Amino acid sequence: MSIVGLVLLAAALYVLHRSPRGSIWSRSILVLIVAALYVLHQDFWNWFTAHPLVFGFMPIGLFYQACFSVAASLVMWLLVTYAWPAHLESEVEQNVSEEDSPR
């Protein structure tokens, strides 16, 4: 990842952290991050080469996919943290408490 990519990711995380949960800024940044991850998954630049070897034994394409898996996990964590529909959980908790109450 380039320095520009890291700066953009840091700026996106800052805006996500500072904006209210569910705001238009957080939603649009999450959509852009998911779209960027989708574009980066199309690994066409490593299709025809196995060199350089990372750590002396791992082809560059395999290393890229390992890094992509870590990035996808981080994006899923961001989605759960900032875009989880909390109203669904409150409905379930309300239904459970109604079922547990004595009649």
N, C-alpha and C positions, 0 to 999 in steps of 0.2 A: 504494500500500500504506500502510496506516495505521501509526502508531507502535506500536500494540499488536501488529500483525502482524510488524513488524520485531523487536520484543522477543521474541515467541514463536519466531520463526525463529532469532534469536541463541541463545536458551535451548536449542532443539533441536540446533543445531550444537555447542553446548558439551557437551551430554550425549552426542552422537555421538562427539565427540573424546575425551571422558574415559572412556567405557565400552569394555570389551573388544570386539574385533571379533566379530560374531556373537552378542552377548548379546541378551537379551530386550528390554533398553532400546533398543538401536540398531535392532533389527528393528521394534519398535512405533513408534518415532519415524519411521522411514523409511516405514512403512505410512501413518501419519498425514499425512506430507508429500505422498505420492503421492495420497492421498484428497483432500487440500486442493487439490492441483493439478488434479485431476479436476473438483472442484466449481467452481473458478475458471475452468475452460475453458468452462463454460456461461455465456457472456457475454450474458445476457439484458438487462442494464441499458443496453447500448449499441446495441441493435437498431434503435431508431427515431430515432436522432439522429446527426448528423454533426458536431455542434458540441459543444464548442469545437474549433477546429483547433489541433493541436499543432505548434509551430514555424511557425505561420501557414499551413500548407498540408496537413498530414496529418490526416485525420479521426480522431477519438478511438478508434473501433473498430479501425482499422488500427494505431494506436500501441499499443493494448492487446494486440493479437495479436503484435506485435513484442516487446513486453515479456514476454508469455507464452512465446514461443519461447525467449527467453534464460533464463527461469525453468525451463522444461522441460529445457534443456541443463544447467543447474546441478544439477537433481535427478538427471539421468542420471549426471552426474559423481559425485554423492554415492552413488548406488546402486552404481556400479562400484567406488568407493573402499571402501565399508563393507559391501557385501552380495555381492560377487563370490565365487562358489564356488571357493575356491582348491584344494580337493581335486581338482577336475576338471583343473586345469592340472598338478598334480603327477602325475596318472595319465598324461596325455599325454606329459609330459617323461620319465617312467619308460619308457613304451613306445618313445619315440624313442631313448633311450639304449640300450635293449636291442637295437633294430634296428641301431644304429651299431656295436655291439661286435663285434670279430672272432670268427669261429667256429672 
